[in-house]
């Protein structure tokens, strides 16, 4: 079985908790993040 791919809508304060949870699982992969707030956006 392949990895479970996740997409995140919103990259606010709680997002670091969610990202850590995804990173803790070998079978999980973050596919995309979307946020309308441009603060902190690198590209």
Buried (B, 14 or more C-beta within 10 A) or exposed (E): EEEEEBEBEEBEEEBEEBBEEBEEEEEEEEEEBEBEEEEEEEE
